[in-house]
Amino acid sequence: MTVHKGGCFCGAVEIEVHGAAEAMGYCHCGSCRSWSASPVNAFTLWKPQNVKVTGGAEFLSGFEKTEMSDRQFCTKCGGHLMTVHPPLGLVDVYAATIAGVKFTPGVHVNYAETVLPMKDGLPKLRDFPAELGGSGIAVPE
């Protein structure tokens, strides 16, 4: 099984992801934009059992704005690591956190909220895929 290592900005929290991501893409929602301090957030989704904190767990904390997202960060440097999505049974490990993973986006989610239109030929969903509780409705690029 493939293992990729990553960590926070200062390196105090170390993580590993095992195997292959369930999905990769871009989120355009206001919460992700605010949290990441960028116009779009690149995500990689993993099953929880494939994400391991291998060092610095004492520096890992979270912020749960909604029941949908528990955003994890390093208390030492403030570096963002991942978002646990309990209702979805998935963990979003930010693509920049695990630089060794080849980022291959397949979809844009919450594109109705975009502030940075992207013309890349990928599907653009108004919110989330239907199988994850969204409408699954595609919007024009």
The first five atom37 places (N, CA, C, CB, O) and aatype in JSON, in Angstrom:
{
  "aatype": [12, 16, 19, 8, 11, 7, 7, 4, 13, 4, 7, 0, 19, 6, 9, 6, 19, 8, 7, 0, 0, 6, 0, 12, 7, 18, 4, 8, 4, 7, 15, 4, 1, 15, 17, 15, 0, 15, 14, 19, 2, 0, 13, 16, 10, 17, 11, 14, 5, 2, 19, 11, 19, 16, 7, 7, 0, 6, 13, 10, 15, 7, 13, 6, 11, 16, 6, 12, 15, 3, 1, 5, 13, 4, 16, 11, 4, 7, 7, 8, 10, 12, 16, 19, 8, 14, 14, 10, 7, 10, 19, 3, 19, 18, 0, 0, 16, 9, 0, 7, 19, 11, 13, 16, 14, 7, 19, 8, 19, 2, 18, 0, 6, 16, 19, 10, 14, 12, 11, 3, 7, 10, 14, 11, 10, 1, 3, 13, 14, 0, 6, 10, 7, 7, 15, 7, 9, 0, 19, 14, 6],
  "atom_mask": [
    [1, 1, 1, 1, 1],
    [1, 1, 1, 1, 1],
    [1, 1, 1, 1, 1],
    [1, 1, 1, 1, 1],
    [1, 1, 1, 1, 1],
    [1, 1, 1, 0, 1],
    [1, 1, 1, 0, 1],
    [1, 1, 1, 1, 1],
    [1, 1, 1, 1, 1],
    [1, 1, 1, 1, 1],
    [1, 1, 1, 0, 1],
    [1, 1, 1, 1, 1],
    [1, 1, 1, 1, 1],
    [1, 1, 1, 1, 1],
    [1, 1, 1, 1, 1],
    [1, 1, 1, 1, 1],
    [1, 1, 1, 1, 1],
    [1, 1, 1, 1, 1],
    [1, 1, 1, 0, 1],
    [1, 1, 1, 1, 1],
    [1, 1, 1, 1, 1],
    [1, 1, 1, 1, 1],
    [1, 1, 1, 1, 1],
    [1, 1, 1, 1, 1],
    [1, 1, 1, 0, 1],
    [1, 1, 1, 1, 1],
    [1, 1, 1, 1, 1],
    [1, 1, 1, 1, 1],
    [1, 1, 1, 1, 1],
    [1, 1, 1, 0, 1],
    [1, 1, 1, 1, 1],
    [1, 1, 1, 1, 1],
    [1, 1, 1, 1, 1],
    [1, 1, 1, 1, 1],
    [1, 1, 1, 1, 1],
    [1, 1, 1, 1, 1],
    [1, 1, 1, 1, 1],
    [1, 1, 1, 1, 1],
    [1, 1, 1, 1, 1],
    [1, 1, 1, 1, 1],
    [1, 1, 1, 1, 1],
    [1, 1, 1, 1, 1],
    [1, 1, 1, 1, 1],
    [1, 1, 1, 1, 1],
    [1, 1, 1, 1, 1],
    [1, 1, 1, 1, 1],
    [1, 1, 1, 1, 1],
    [1, 1, 1, 1, 1],
    [1, 1, 1, 1, 1],
    [1, 1, 1, 1, 1],
    [1, 1, 1, 1, 1],
    [1, 1, 1, 1, 1],
    [1, 1, 1, 1, 1],
    [1, 1, 1, 1, 1],
    [1, 1, 1, 0, 1],
    [1, 1, 1, 0, 1],
    [1, 1, 1, 1, 1],
    [1, 1, 1, 1, 1],
    [1, 1, 1, 1, 1],
    [1, 1, 1, 1, 1],
    [1, 1, 1, 1, 1],
    [1, 1, 1, 0, 1],
    [1, 1, 1, 1, 1],
    [1, 1, 1, 1, 1],
    [1, 1, 1, 1, 1],
    [1, 1, 1, 1, 1],
    [1, 1, 1, 1, 1],
    [1, 1, 1, 1, 1],
    [1, 1, 1, 1, 1],
    [1, 1, 1, 1, 1],
    [1, 1, 1, 1, 1],
    [1, 1, 1, 1, 1],
    [1, 1, 1, 1, 1],
    [1, 1, 1, 1, 1],
    [1, 1, 1, 1, 1],
    [1, 1, 1, 1, 1],
    [1, 1, 1, 1, 1],
    [1, 1, 1, 0, 1],
    [1, 1, 1, 0, 1],
    [1, 1, 1, 1, 1],
    [1, 1, 1, 1, 1],
    [1, 1, 1, 1, 1],
    [1, 1, 1, 1, 1],
    [1, 1, 1, 1, 1],
    [1, 1, 1, 1, 1],
    [1, 1, 1, 1, 1],
    [1, 1, 1, 1, 1],
    [1, 1, 1, 1, 1],
    [1, 1, 1, 0, 1],
    [1, 1, 1, 1, 1],
    [1, 1, 1, 1, 1],
    [1, 1, 1, 1, 1],
    [1, 1, 1, 1, 1],
    [1, 1, 1, 1, 1],
    [1, 1, 1, 1, 1],
    [1, 1, 1, 1, 1],
    [1, 1, 1, 1, 1],
    [1, 1, 1, 1, 1],
    [1, 1, 1, 1, 1],
    [1, 1, 1, 0, 1],
    [1, 1, 1, 1, 1],
    [1, 1, 1, 1, 1],
    [1, 1, 1, 1, 1],
    [1, 1, 1, 1, 1],
    [1, 1, 1, 1, 1],
    [1, 1, 1, 0, 1],
    [1, 1, 1, 1, 1],
    [1, 1, 1, 1, 1],
    [1, 1, 1, 1, 1],
    [1, 1, 1, 1, 1],
    [1, 1, 1, 1, 1],
    [1, 1, 1, 1, 1],
    [1, 1, 1, 1, 1],
    [1, 1, 1, 1, 1],
    [1, 1, 1, 1, 1],
    [1, 1, 1, 1, 1],
    [1, 1, 1, 1, 1],
    [1, 1, 1, 1, 1],
    [1, 1, 1, 1, 1],
    [1, 1, 1, 1, 1],
    [1, 1, 1, 0, 1],
    [1, 1, 1, 1, 1],
    [1, 1, 1, 1, 1],
    [1, 1, 1, 1, 1],
    [1, 1, 1, 1, 1],
    [1, 1, 1, 1, 1],
    [1, 1, 1, 1, 1],
    [1, 1, 1, 1, 1],
    [1, 1, 1, 1, 1],
    [1, 1, 1, 1, 1],
    [1, 1, 1, 1, 1],
    [1, 1, 1, 1, 1],
    [1, 1, 1, 0, 1],
    [1, 1, 1, 0, 1],
    [1, 1, 1, 1, 1],
    [1, 1, 1, 0, 1],
    [1, 1, 1, 1, 1],
    [1, 1, 1, 1, 1],
    [1, 1, 1, 1, 1],
    [1, 1, 1, 1, 1],
    [1, 1, 1, 1, 1]
  ],
  "atom_positions": [
    [[0.84, -1.18, 0.0], [0.0, 0.0, 0.0], [0.88, 1.24, 0.0], [-0.96, 0.0, 1.22], [1.86, 1.32, 0.74]],
    [[0.52, 2.2, -0.84], [1.27, 3.45, -0.93], [1.04, 4.29, 0.32], [0.85, 4.23, -2.19], [-0.07, 4.4, 0.82]],
    [[2.13, 4.88, 0.81], [2.06, 5.77, 1.97], [2.68, 7.11, 1.58], [2.8, 5.16, 3.21], [3.77, 7.18, 1.03]],
    [[1.94, 8.18, 1.88], [2.44, 9.54, 1.66], [2.48, 10.25, 3.0], [1.56, 10.33, 0.63], [1.55, 10.15, 3.8]],
    [[3.57, 10.98, 3.23], [3.75, 11.71, 4.49], [3.56, 13.2, 4.26], [5.13, 11.43, 5.1], [3.84, 13.73, 3.19]],
    [[3.09, 13.86, 5.31], [2.9, 15.3, 5.25], [2.89, 15.86, 6.65], [0.0, 0.0, 0.0], [3.16, 15.15, 7.62]],
    [[2.59, 17.12, 6.76], [2.55, 17.74, 8.07], [2.15, 19.19, 8.0], [0.0, 0.0, 0.0], [1.86, 19.74, 6.94]],
    [[2.16, 19.79, 9.17], [1.78, 21.2, 9.29], [2.92, 22.1, 8.82], [1.4, 21.53, 10.76], [3.96, 21.63, 8.38]],
    [[2.69, 23.38, 8.91], [3.63, 24.4, 8.45], [4.99, 24.31, 9.14], [3.04, 25.78, 8.67], [6.03, 24.44, 8.49]],
    [[5.0, 24.08, 10.46], [6.26, 24.02, 11.21], [6.82, 22.61, 11.32], [6.06, 24.59, 12.59], [7.97, 22.43, 11.72]],
    [[6.02, 21.61, 10.96], [6.49, 20.22, 11.03], [6.22, 19.53, 12.35], [0.0, 0.0, 0.0], [6.57, 18.36, 12.5]],
    [[5.61, 20.21, 13.32], [5.35, 19.59, 14.63], [4.33, 18.46, 14.54], [4.86, 20.65, 15.62], [4.47, 17.45, 15.22]],
    [[3.32, 18.62, 13.68], [2.32, 17.57, 13.49], [2.64, 16.86, 12.18], [0.86, 18.14, 13.47], [2.75, 17.49, 11.13]],
    [[2.8, 15.55, 12.28], [3.1, 14.73, 11.11], [1.93, 13.81, 10.83], [4.42, 13.93, 11.31], [1.34, 13.24, 11.75]],
    [[1.61, 13.65, 9.56], [0.52, 12.76, 9.18], [0.97, 11.85, 8.05], [-0.74, 13.57, 8.78], [1.95, 12.12, 7.36]],
    [[0.21, 10.78, 7.87], [0.39, 9.88, 6.74], [-0.99, 9.58, 6.16], [1.11, 8.57, 7.17], [-1.98, 9.52, 6.88]],
    [[-1.02, 9.4, 4.86], [-2.21, 8.89, 4.19], [-1.8, 7.6, 3.5], [-2.82, 9.94, 3.17], [-0.71, 7.49, 2.95]],
    [[-2.68, 6.63, 3.55], [-2.39, 5.3, 3.02], [-3.32, 4.97, 1.86], [-2.52, 4.24, 4.13], [-4.51, 5.24, 1.92]],
    [[-2.75, 4.38, 0.81], [-3.56, 3.98, -0.33], [-3.83, 5.14, -1.26], [0.0, 0.0, 0.0], [-2.98, 6.01, -1.46]],
    [[-5.02, 5.13, -1.82], [-5.42, 6.18, -2.78], [-6.57, 7.0, -2.21], [-5.81, 5.56, -4.13], [-7.4, 6.49, -1.47]],
    [[-6.59, 8.25, -2.58], [-7.69, 9.12, -2.17], [-8.99, 8.64, -2.82], [-7.4, 10.6, -2.57], [-8.98, 8.07, -3.91]],
    [[-10.1, 8.88, -2.13], [-11.42, 8.55, -2.66], [-11.82, 9.52, -3.76], [-12.46, 8.56, -1.54], [-12.51, 9.15, -4.71]],
    [[-11.39, 10.78, -3.62], [-11.69, 11.81, -4.61], [-10.77, 13.0, -4.38], [-13.19, 12.24, -4.54], [-10.22, 13.19, -3.3]],
    [[-10.61, 13.79, -5.43], [-9.84, 15.03, -5.34], [-10.58, 16.1, -6.14], [-8.38, 14.84, -5.89], [-11.24, 15.82, -7.13]],
    [[-10.44, 17.33, -5.68], [-11.09, 18.41, -6.41], [-10.89, 19.74, -5.72], [0.0, 0.0, 0.0], [-9.96, 19.93, -4.93]],
    [[-11.78, 20.65, -6.05], [-11.72, 22.02, -5.53], [-13.03, 22.37, -4.86], [-11.4, 23.02, -6.66], [-14.11, 22.06, -5.37]],
    [[-12.95, 23.01, -3.71], [-14.15, 23.52, -3.04], [-14.12, 25.04, -3.1], [-14.23, 23.02, -1.56], [-13.1, 25.68, -2.85]],
    [[-15.29, 25.6, -3.45], [-15.43, 27.04, -3.62], [-16.3, 27.68, -2.54], [-15.99, 27.35, -4.98], [-16.65, 28.86, -2.66]],
    [[-16.68, 26.93, -1.51], [-17.6, 27.49, -0.5], [-16.92, 28.57, 0.33], [-18.13, 26.37, 0.42], [-15.69, 28.61, 0.45]],
    [[-17.74, 29.44, 0.89], [-17.23, 30.54, 1.7], [-16.45, 30.08, 2.91], [0.0, 0.0, 0.0], [-15.47, 30.72, 3.29]],
    [[-16.87, 28.98, 3.53], [-16.15, 28.48, 4.71], [-14.74, 28.02, 4.34], [-16.92, 27.32, 5.36], [-13.78, 28.37, 5.02]],
    [[-14.62, 27.25, 3.27], [-13.29, 26.79, 2.85], [-12.41, 27.96, 2.42], [-13.41, 25.78, 1.7], [-11.22, 28.0, 2.71]],
    [[-13.01, 28.91, 1.72], [-12.23, 30.08, 1.3], [-11.73, 30.85, 2.5], [-13.08, 31.0, 0.4], [-10.56, 31.26, 2.54]],
    [[-12.58, 31.06, 3.48], [-12.18, 31.8, 4.67], [-11.11, 31.05, 5.46], [-13.39, 32.08, 5.57], [-10.11, 31.63, 5.88]],
    [[-11.32, 29.75, 5.64], [-10.39, 28.92, 6.42], [-9.02, 28.87, 5.75], [-10.94, 27.5, 6.6], [-7.99, 28.95, 6.42]],
    [[-9.01, 28.72, 4.43], [-7.75, 28.58, 3.72], [-7.12, 29.91, 3.33], [-7.95, 27.74, 2.49], [-5.98, 29.96, 2.85]],
    [[-7.86, 30.99, 3.52], [-7.38, 32.33, 3.14], [-6.99, 32.36, 1.66], [-6.17, 32.74, 4.02], [-5.98, 32.95, 1.28]],
    [[-7.82, 31.71, 0.84], [-7.58, 31.67, -0.59], [-8.92, 31.62, -1.32], [-6.68, 30.45, -0.98], [-9.95, 31.34, -0.7]],
    [[-8.93, 31.88, -2.63], [-10.19, 31.89, -3.35], [-10.77, 30.51, -3.62], [-10.02, 32.6, -4.64], [-11.92, 30.39, -4.03]],
    [[-9.98, 29.46, -3.4], [-10.44, 28.09, -3.63], [-9.6, 27.15, -2.78], [-10.35, 27.71, -5.16], [-8.43, 27.43, -2.5]],
    [[-10.18, 26.02, -2.36], [-9.46, 25.05, -1.55], [-9.32, 23.74, -2.33], [-10.19, 24.8, -0.2], [-10.31, 23.19, -2.8]],
    [[-8.09, 23.25, -2.46], [-7.83, 21.97, -3.12], [-7.95, 20.86, -2.08], [-6.41, 21.96, -3.81], [-7.24, 20.87, -1.07]],
    [[-8.85, 19.9, -2.33], [-9.08, 18.84, -1.36], [-8.7, 17.46, -1.9], [-10.52, 18.83, -0.92], [-8.73, 17.21, -3.1]],
    [[-8.34, 16.6, -0.96], [-8.19, 15.17, -1.23], [-8.98, 14.46, -0.14], [-6.65, 14.71, -1.25], [-8.76, 14.7, 1.05]],
    [[-9.89, 13.6, -0.53], [-10.75, 12.91, 0.43], [-10.29, 11.48, 0.65], [-12.2, 12.93, -0.05], [-10.01, 10.75, -0.29]],
    [[-10.22, 11.1, 1.93], [-9.72, 9.79, 2.34], [-10.68, 9.15, 3.33], [-8.32, 9.91, 2.96], [-11.39, 9.85, 4.05]],
    [[-10.71, 7.84, 3.35], [-11.42, 7.14, 4.41], [-10.65, 7.39, 5.7], [-11.56, 5.6, 4.1], [-9.42, 7.41, 5.68]],
    [[-11.36, 7.58, 6.82], [-10.67, 7.9, 8.08], [-9.58, 6.9, 8.48], [-11.68, 7.98, 9.19], [-8.56, 7.3, 9.03]],
    [[-9.79, 5.62, 8.2], [-8.79, 4.63, 8.58], [-7.51, 4.74, 7.75], [-9.37, 3.24, 8.43], [-6.5, 4.11, 8.08]],
    [[-7.52, 5.53, 6.68], [-6.34, 5.73, 5.85], [-5.58, 7.02, 6.15], [-6.74, 5.72, 4.4], [-4.65, 7.37, 5.44]],
    [[-6.0, 7.71, 7.2], [-5.32, 8.94, 7.64], [-4.82, 8.72, 9.05], [-6.27, 10.19, 7.56], [-5.6, 8.4, 9.95]],
    [[-3.52, 8.89, 9.25], [-2.91, 8.67, 10.57], [-2.09, 9.88, 10.99], [-2.04, 7.4, 10.55], [-1.31, 10.42, 10.2]],
    [[-2.26, 10.3, 12.25], [-1.37, 11.3, 12.83], [-0.22, 10.51, 13.43], [-2.11, 12.21, 13.93], [-0.42, 9.72, 14.35]],
    [[0.97, 10.71, 12.9], [2.13, 9.9, 13.3], [3.08, 10.63, 14.24], [2.88, 9.46, 12.09], [4.01, 10.02, 14.77]],
    [[2.87, 11.91, 14.45], [3.7, 12.67, 15.36], [3.06, 13.99, 15.71], [0.0, 0.0, 0.0], [2.34, 14.58, 14.9]],
    [[3.31, 14.45, 16.93], [2.82, 15.75, 17.35], [1.34, 15.83, 17.63], [0.0, 0.0, 0.0], [0.75, 16.91, 17.56]],
    [[0.72, 14.71, 17.96], [-0.73, 14.72, 18.22], [-1.1, 15.71, 19.33], [-1.2, 13.31, 18.61], [-2.21, 16.23, 19.35]],
    [[-0.17, 15.96, 20.23], [-0.45, 16.91, 21.31], [-0.61, 18.34, 20.81], [0.65, 16.85, 22.34], [-1.13, 19.19, 21.52]],
    [[-0.17, 18.6, 19.57], [-0.3, 19.93, 18.98], [-1.5, 20.03, 18.05], [0.97, 20.29, 18.22], [-1.73, 21.09, 17.46]],
    [[-2.26, 18.96, 17.9], [-3.4, 18.95, 16.99], [-4.66, 19.39, 17.72], [-3.59, 17.56, 16.38], [-4.99, 18.86, 18.78]],
    [[-5.34, 20.34, 17.15], [-6.61, 20.81, 17.7], [-7.58, 20.99, 16.54], [-6.43, 22.14, 18.51], [-7.21, 20.86, 15.37]],
    [[-8.83, 21.29, 16.89], [-9.82, 21.44, 15.84], [-10.82, 22.53, 16.14], [0.0, 0.0, 0.0], [-10.92, 23.02, 17.27]],
    [[-11.55, 22.88, 15.11], [-12.62, 23.85, 15.23], [-13.81, 23.32, 14.46], [-12.18, 25.27, 14.72], [-13.71, 23.09, 13.25]],
    [[-14.92, 23.12, 15.14], [-16.11, 22.55, 14.54], [-17.16, 23.65, 14.36], [-16.67, 21.39, 15.39], [-17.97, 23.89, 15.25]],
    [[-17.13, 24.31, 13.2], [-18.1, 25.36, 12.91], [-19.49, 24.78, 12.74], [-17.68, 26.14, 11.65], [-20.49, 25.36, 13.17]],
    [[-19.55, 23.61, 12.09], [-20.82, 22.9, 11.91], [-20.56, 21.41, 12.17], [-21.4, 23.13, 10.46], [-19.42, 20.98, 12.29]],
    [[-21.64, 20.64, 12.27], [-21.5, 19.2, 12.45], [-20.86, 18.54, 11.24], [-22.86, 18.56, 12.73], [-20.37, 17.41, 11.33]],
    [[-20.87, 19.22, 10.11], [-20.32, 18.68, 8.86], [-18.8, 18.7, 8.82], [-20.87, 19.45, 7.69], [-18.19, 17.87, 8.14]],
    [[-18.17, 19.64, 9.53], [-16.74, 19.84, 9.36], [-16.03, 20.16, 10.67], [-16.5, 20.96, 8.38], [-16.36, 21.13, 11.36]],
    [[-15.05, 19.32, 11.01], [-14.16, 19.57, 12.14], [-12.79, 19.85, 11.55], [-14.12, 18.34, 13.15], [-12.07, 18.94, 11.16]],
    [[-12.43, 21.12, 11.48], [-11.19, 21.55, 10.84], [-10.03, 21.42, 11.82], [-11.31, 23.02, 10.34], [-10.06, 21.98, 12.92]],
    [[-9.01, 20.69, 11.42], [-7.86, 20.37, 12.27], [-6.66, 21.25, 11.93], [-7.48, 18.88, 12.11], [-6.38, 21.52, 10.77]],
    [[-5.97, 21.71, 12.97], [-4.82, 22.59, 12.79], [-3.79, 22.36, 13.88], [-5.26, 24.05, 12.78], [-4.09, 21.74, 14.9]],
    [[-2.58, 22.86, 13.66], [-1.49, 22.75, 14.62], [-1.56, 23.95, 15.58], [-0.1, 22.7, 13.9], [-1.62, 25.1, 15.14]],
    [[-1.55, 23.67, 16.88], [-1.6, 24.76, 17.87], [-0.26, 25.47, 18.0], [-2.04, 24.21, 19.22], [-0.2, 26.57, 18.57]],
    [[0.79, 24.88, 17.5], [2.12, 25.48, 17.59], [2.32, 26.55, 16.5], [3.2, 24.4, 17.48], [2.8, 27.64, 16.79]],
    [[1.94, 26.22, 15.25], [2.17, 27.17, 14.16], [0.89, 27.67, 13.51], [3.03, 26.52, 13.1], [0.92, 28.62, 12.73]],
    [[-0.25, 27.05, 13.84], [-1.51, 27.43, 13.22], [-1.74, 26.81, 11.87], [0.0, 0.0, 0.0], [-2.77, 27.06, 11.23]],
    [[-0.8, 25.99, 11.4], [-0.92, 25.36, 10.09], [-2.13, 24.46, 9.98], [0.0, 0.0, 0.0], [-2.41, 23.66, 10.87]],
    [[-2.84, 24.58, 8.88], [-4.04, 23.79, 8.63], [-3.64, 22.44, 8.05], [-5.01, 24.52, 7.69], [-2.75, 22.36, 7.19]],
    [[-4.3, 21.38, 8.51], [-3.94, 20.03, 8.08], [-5.05, 19.3, 7.34], [-3.53, 19.23, 9.26], [-4.84, 18.77, 6.25]],
    [[-6.23, 19.28, 7.94], [-7.31, 18.48, 7.37], [-8.64, 18.89, 7.98], [-7.06, 16.98, 7.6], [-8.7, 19.6, 8.98]],
    [[-9.7, 18.41, 7.35], [-11.05, 18.59, 7.87], [-11.7, 17.22, 7.94], [-11.88, 19.58, 6.99], [-11.77, 16.51, 6.94]],
    [[-12.18, 16.87, 9.11], [-12.91, 15.62, 9.3], [-14.37, 15.91, 9.0], [-12.71, 15.04, 10.75], [-14.95, 16.86, 9.53]],
    [[-14.97, 15.08, 8.14], [-16.39, 15.23, 7.77], [-17.15, 14.01, 8.28], [-16.55, 15.38, 6.2], [-17.4, 13.07, 7.52]],
    [[-17.54, 14.0, 9.58], [-18.2, 12.81, 10.14], [-19.44, 12.33, 9.37], [-18.6, 13.1, 11.54], [-19.57, 11.12, 9.17]],
    [[-20.35, 13.22, 8.94], [-21.53, 12.71, 8.23], [-21.2, 12.01, 6.91], [-22.49, 13.85, 7.95], [-21.95, 11.15, 6.44]],
    [[-20.06, 12.38, 6.31], [-19.67, 11.79, 5.03], [-18.79, 10.56, 5.2], [-18.96, 12.81, 4.19], [-18.61, 9.78, 4.26]],
    [[-18.23, 10.39, 6.4], [-17.3, 9.3, 6.62], [-16.01, 9.49, 5.84], [0.0, 0.0, 0.0], [-15.41, 8.53, 5.36]],
    [[-15.6, 10.76, 5.7], [-14.4, 11.09, 4.94], [-13.58, 12.15, 5.65], [-14.77, 11.57, 3.53], [-14.1, 12.92, 6.47]],
    [[-12.28, 12.19, 5.33], [-11.38, 13.21, 5.85], [-10.76, 13.92, 4.66], [-10.27, 12.59, 6.78], [-10.19, 13.29, 3.77]],
    [[-10.88, 15.24, 4.64], [-10.24, 16.07, 3.62], [-8.86, 16.44, 4.13], [-11.09, 17.34, 3.29], [-8.72, 17.27, 5.03]],
    [[-7.84, 15.83, 3.55], [-6.46, 16.24, 3.84], [-6.09, 17.22, 2.75], [-5.45, 14.99, 3.9], [-6.04, 16.87, 1.57]],
    [[-5.84, 18.46, 3.13], [-5.59, 19.51, 2.15], [-4.44, 19.1, 1.24], [-5.27, 20.85, 2.85], [-3.41, 18.62, 1.71]],
    [[-4.62, 19.28, -0.04], [-3.65, 18.83, -1.03], [-2.25, 19.35, -0.73], [-4.07, 19.28, -2.42], [-1.27, 18.63, -0.92]],
    [[-2.13, 20.57, -0.25], [-0.81, 21.15, 0.04], [-0.15, 20.49, 1.26], [-0.95, 22.64, 0.28], [1.07, 20.61, 1.44]],
    [[-0.92, 19.81, 2.08], [-0.39, 19.16, 3.28], [0.42, 17.92, 2.93], [-1.53, 18.79, 4.24], [1.37, 17.57, 3.63]],
    [[0.04, 17.26, 1.85], [0.7, 16.02, 1.44], [1.26, 16.2, 0.04], [-0.28, 14.81, 1.5], [0.73, 15.66, -0.93]],
    [[2.33, 16.96, -0.05], [2.9, 17.36, -1.34], [3.28, 16.17, -2.22], [4.11, 18.22, -1.12], [3.31, 16.31, -3.44]],
    [[3.56, 15.01, -1.64], [3.96, 13.85, -2.42], [2.84, 13.19, -3.2], [0.0, 0.0, 0.0], [3.1, 12.37, -4.07]],
    [[1.6, 13.53, -2.89], [0.46, 12.96, -3.6], [0.24, 13.73, -4.9], [-0.83, 12.99, -2.71], [0.19, 14.96, -4.9]],
    [[0.12, 12.99, -6.01], [-0.16, 13.64, -7.28], [-1.61, 14.13, -7.25], [0.09, 12.68, -8.5], [-2.54, 13.32, -7.23]],
    [[-1.78, 15.43, -7.25], [-3.12, 16.01, -7.18], [-3.77, 15.91, -8.55], [-3.07, 17.5, -6.69], [-3.32, 16.53, -9.52]],
    [[-4.84, 15.14, -8.62], [-5.58, 14.93, -9.86], [-7.04, 15.27, -9.6], [-5.42, 13.46, -10.37], [-7.83, 14.38, -9.3]],
    [[-7.4, 16.54, -9.72], [-8.77, 16.95, -9.41], [-9.77, 16.36, -10.39], [-8.88, 18.47, -9.4], [-9.48, 16.2, -11.58]],
    [[-10.96, 16.05, -9.87], [-12.0, 15.5, -10.72], [-13.28, 16.3, -10.74], [0.0, 0.0, 0.0], [-14.16, 16.05, -11.57]],
    [[-13.4, 17.28, -9.83], [-14.67, 17.99, -9.7], [-14.45, 19.3, -8.94], [-15.71, 17.11, -8.97], [-13.51, 19.45, -8.17]],
    [[-15.36, 20.24, -9.19], [-15.46, 21.46, -8.4], [-16.77, 21.35, -7.61], [-15.41, 22.77, -9.31], [-17.81, 21.08, -8.2]],
    [[-16.72, 21.57, -6.3], [-17.95, 21.56, -5.5], [-18.23, 22.97, -4.99], [-17.84, 20.56, -4.33], [-17.33, 23.79, -4.85]],
    [[-19.5, 23.21, -4.7], [-19.96, 24.53, -4.23], [-19.57, 25.64, -5.21], [-19.38, 24.83, -2.85], [-19.24, 26.75, -4.8]],
    [[-19.63, 25.31, -6.49], [-19.22, 26.27, -7.51], [-20.16, 27.46, -7.61], [-19.15, 25.59, -8.86], [-19.77, 28.51, -8.13]],
    [[-21.37, 27.32, -7.11], [-22.3, 28.45, -7.11], [-21.77, 29.6, -6.26], [-23.68, 28.0, -6.58], [-22.21, 30.74, -6.43]],
    [[-20.84, 29.32, -5.35], [-20.27, 30.34, -4.47], [-18.92, 30.87, -4.96], [-20.11, 29.79, -3.08], [-18.29, 31.67, -4.27]],
    [[-18.46, 30.44, -6.13], [-17.1, 30.77, -6.55], [-16.85, 32.27, -6.65], [-16.82, 30.13, -7.88], [-17.73, 33.05, -7.01]],
    [[-15.63, 32.65, -6.33], [-15.14, 34.01, -6.56], [-13.98, 33.97, -7.56], [-14.7, 34.68, -5.23], [-13.42, 35.0, -7.92]],
    [[-13.64, 32.75, -8.0], [-12.55, 32.55, -8.95], [-13.0, 31.53, -10.0], [-11.25, 32.08, -8.22], [-12.7, 30.34, -9.88]],
    [[-13.72, 31.98, -11.02], [-14.14, 31.05, -12.06], [-12.92, 30.36, -12.69], [-14.96, 31.78, -13.14], [-11.9, 31.0, -12.97]],
    [[-13.05, 29.06, -12.89], [-11.95, 28.26, -13.44], [-12.45, 27.49, -14.65], [-11.37, 27.28, -12.36], [-13.41, 26.73, -14.55]],
    [[-11.82, 27.69, -15.78], [-12.2, 27.0, -17.02], [-11.18, 25.89, -17.26], [-12.27, 27.99, -18.25], [-10.15, 26.09, -17.9]],
    [[-11.5, 24.7, -16.71], [-10.58, 23.57, -16.83], [-11.25, 22.31, -17.36], [-9.96, 23.29, -15.49], [-10.62, 21.25, -17.41]],
    [[-12.52, 22.41, -17.74], [-13.22, 21.26, -18.29], [-13.75, 20.28, -17.26], [0.0, 0.0, 0.0], [-14.43, 19.32, -17.63]],
    [[-13.46, 20.48, -15.99], [-13.96, 19.59, -14.94], [-15.42, 19.9, -14.63], [-13.1, 19.72, -13.66], [-15.87, 21.03, -14.84]],
    [[-16.17, 18.92, -14.14], [-17.56, 19.19, -13.74], [-17.61, 20.23, -12.63], [-18.25, 17.88, -13.28], [-16.79, 20.23, -11.71]],
    [[-18.58, 21.12, -12.73], [-18.81, 22.16, -11.72], [-20.16, 21.9, -11.09], [-18.74, 23.61, -12.35], [-21.19, 22.0, -11.76]],
    [[-20.17, 21.56, -9.81], [-21.42, 21.27, -9.11], [-21.87, 22.47, -8.3], [-21.27, 20.04, -8.21], [-21.06, 23.14, -7.65]],
    [[-23.18, 22.73, -8.34], [-23.74, 23.85, -7.56], [-23.36, 23.71, -6.09], [-25.28, 23.91, -7.72], [-22.96, 24.68, -5.46]],
    [[-23.49, 22.49, -5.55], [-23.13, 22.23, -4.15], [-22.31, 20.94, -4.1], [-24.41, 22.12, -3.25], [-21.15, 20.93, -4.53]],
    [[-22.88, 19.85, -3.59], [-22.17, 18.58, -3.49], [-22.79, 17.53, -4.4], [-22.16, 18.09, -2.03], [-23.92, 17.69, -4.86]],
    [[-22.05, 16.46, -4.67], [-22.66, 15.35, -5.4], [-23.86, 14.79, -4.63], [-21.62, 14.23, -5.66], [-23.89, 14.83, -3.4]],
    [[-24.83, 14.28, -5.34], [-26.04, 13.74, -4.72], [-25.71, 12.64, -3.71], [-27.0, 13.19, -5.78], [-26.34, 12.54, -2.66]],
    [[-24.71, 11.79, -4.02], [-24.36, 10.7, -3.11], [-23.75, 11.18, -1.79], [-23.39, 9.76, -3.79], [-23.62, 10.41, -0.85]],
    [[-23.39, 12.46, -1.73], [-22.87, 13.04, -0.49], [-23.87, 14.02, 0.13], [-21.54, 13.75, -0.76], [-23.51, 14.82, 1.0]],
    [[-25.11, 13.95, -0.31], [-26.16, 14.77, 0.3], [-26.45, 16.08, -0.4], [0.0, 0.0, 0.0], [-27.29, 16.85, 0.06]],
    [[-25.77, 16.36, -1.5], [-26.01, 17.59, -2.24], [-27.06, 17.39, -3.32], [0.0, 0.0, 0.0], [-27.69, 16.33, -3.41]],
    [[-27.23, 18.4, -4.14], [-28.21, 18.31, -5.23], [-27.65, 17.55, -6.42], [-28.64, 19.71, -5.66], [-28.4, 16.96, -7.2]],
    [[-26.33, 17.56, -6.57], [-25.7, 16.93, -7.73], [-25.89, 17.73, -9.01], [0.0, 0.0, 0.0], [-25.52, 17.26, -10.09]],
    [[-26.44, 18.92, -8.9], [-26.74, 19.74, -10.08], [-25.45, 20.4, -10.59], [-27.81, 20.83, -9.74], [-24.73, 21.07, -9.85]],
    [[-25.19, 20.19, -11.87], [-24.04, 20.83, -12.52], [-24.42, 22.25, -12.94], [-23.57, 20.0, -13.76], [-25.56, 22.52, -13.31]],
    [[-23.44, 23.13, -12.88], [-23.62, 24.51, -13.32], [-22.63, 24.78, -14.46], [-23.41, 25.53, -12.14], [-21.63, 24.08, -14.58]],
    [[-22.92, 25.78, -15.28], [-22.03, 26.06, -16.42], [-20.65, 26.5, -15.95], [-22.63, 27.13, -17.31], [-20.48, 27.13, -14.91]],
    [[-19.68, 26.16, -16.78], [-18.3, 26.57, -16.52], [-18.19, 28.06, -16.77], [-17.29, 25.78, -17.41], [-17.11, 28.63, -16.62]]
  ]
}
